[in-house]
Amino acid sequence: MPDPETVEPRDAQLEKLRSSINDLGHEVDSYKARTAAALGGGVFLLLLAAGAAYDLVAHKSASWLMLGVTRDTLAWIAYGLGSCAIILMLLALVRIRRRDVNLDARLDQMEREYAEMLELRDINSRSPSA
């Protein structure tokens, strides 16, 4: 039977480490999600701008006129969408470059440490006591 004095601190260490892993994992995932949202929004707006630009170049603005959008207004919409798309994509690229790669390394190290501590706990709980 394992010594209760060593088991409780080890369980407390496991609990603290698991909490730290969850917090750090949430921080990493949140940063990646915001970066992906900026990049996805930029691509979506770029596609909308490209569609509007195609309609302008191909002189297919009749469907826009039915909505009350003139050719000049459509040009402004295309410029605006394109500008927003470029800004969002640049923001995403800056976030990718500015990302702290040490967080990922620290998270991996903490997960390995947690797995080792679990393995040690299982070995100690299975070992026959004298």
matplotlib code that plots the C-alpha trace (Angstrom):
import matplotlib.pyplot as plt

x = [0.0, 1.5, 2.5, -0.4, 2.0, 3.6, 0.4, -1.6, 1.2, 1.6, -2.1, -2.1, 0.8, -1.1, -4.2, -2.1, -0.3, -3.5, -5.0, -1.9, -2.1, -5.8, -5.1, -2.1, -3.9, -6.9, -4.5, -2.8, -6.1, -7.7, -4.8, -4.9, -8.7, -8.5, -5.8, -7.8, -10.9, -9.0, -7.5, -10.9, -12.7, -10.0, -10.3, -14.1, -14.0, -11.4, -13.7, -16.6, -14.4, -13.2, -16.8, -17.8, -14.7, -15.5, -19.0, -17.5, -15.0, -17.5, -20.1, -22.6, -23.9, -27.6, -28.3, -26.8, -28.9, -32.0, -30.9, -30.3, -26.6, -25.0, -21.8, -19.9, -21.3, -20.3, -16.8, -16.6, -18.0, -15.3, -12.6, -13.9, -14.2, -10.8, -9.2, -10.8, -9.7, -6.1, -6.2, -7.6, -5.1, -2.2, -3.4, -3.5, 0.0, 1.3, -0.3, 1.3, 4.7, 4.3, 3.1, 5.0, 6.4, 7.6, 4.0, 3.7, 7.0, 6.0, 2.7, 4.3, 6.8, 4.0, 2.0, 5.1, 5.7, 2.0, 2.2, 5.4, 3.8, 0.7, 2.9, 4.9, 1.6, 0.3, 3.6, 3.6, 0.0, 0.6, 3.8, 3.3, 3.9, 5.8]
y = [0.0, 3.4, 5.8, 8.4, 11.2, 10.8, 10.0, 13.2, 15.6, 13.7, 13.9, 17.6, 18.0, 16.1, 18.3, 21.5, 20.4, 19.3, 22.8, 24.5, 22.4, 23.3, 27.0, 27.0, 24.9, 27.3, 30.3, 28.6, 27.5, 30.9, 32.7, 30.2, 30.6, 34.4, 34.1, 31.7, 33.9, 36.9, 34.8, 33.2, 36.6, 38.1, 35.3, 35.5, 39.3, 38.9, 36.5, 38.9, 41.7, 39.6, 38.8, 42.4, 43.3, 40.6, 42.0, 45.4, 44.2, 41.9, 44.7, 42.4, 45.1, 44.6, 42.4, 45.0, 47.7, 45.8, 46.1, 49.8, 49.7, 51.8, 50.9, 53.6, 52.3, 48.7, 49.9, 51.5, 48.3, 46.2, 48.6, 48.5, 44.8, 44.4, 46.8, 45.1, 41.7, 42.8, 44.3, 41.1, 38.9, 41.1, 41.0, 37.2, 37.0, 39.4, 37.2, 34.1, 35.7, 37.2, 33.9, 32.7, 29.3, 28.8, 28.4, 25.3, 23.9, 24.6, 22.9, 19.8, 19.7, 20.0, 17.2, 14.9, 15.7, 14.9, 11.6, 10.6, 11.5, 9.4, 6.5, 6.8, 6.9, 3.8, 2.0, 2.9, 1.9, -1.5, -2.3, -4.9, -3.5, -5.3]
z = [0.0, -1.0, 1.7, 2.1, 2.8, -0.7, -2.5, -1.6, -2.7, -5.9, -6.6, -5.8, -8.2, -10.8, -10.3, -10.4, -13.5, -15.2, -14.4, -15.8, -19.0, -19.5, -19.0, -21.3, -23.9, -23.8, -24.3, -27.3, -28.9, -28.4, -30.1, -33.0, -33.3, -33.5, -36.2, -38.2, -37.9, -39.3, -42.1, -43.0, -42.9, -45.1, -47.7, -47.7, -48.2, -50.9, -52.7, -52.5, -53.8, -56.6, -57.5, -57.5, -59.6, -62.1, -62.5, -63.1, -65.7, -67.5, -67.4, -65.6, -63.3, -64.4, -61.4, -59.1, -60.7, -59.7, -56.1, -56.6, -56.7, -59.4, -61.2, -59.2, -55.9, -56.9, -57.6, -54.1, -52.6, -54.4, -53.2, -49.6, -49.5, -51.0, -48.6, -45.6, -46.9, -47.3, -43.7, -42.2, -44.1, -43.0, -39.4, -39.6, -41.1, -38.4, -35.7, -37.2, -37.2, -33.7, -32.2, -29.2, -30.2, -26.6, -25.5, -27.7, -26.4, -22.8, -23.3, -24.9, -22.0, -19.4, -21.1, -21.1, -17.5, -16.7, -18.5, -16.6, -13.3, -14.1, -15.1, -11.9, -9.9, -11.6, -11.1, -7.4, -6.9, -8.6, -6.7, -3.9, -0.4, 2.2]

ax = plt.figure().add_subplot(projection="3d")
ax.plot(x, y, z, "-o")
ax.set_aspect("equal")
plt.show()
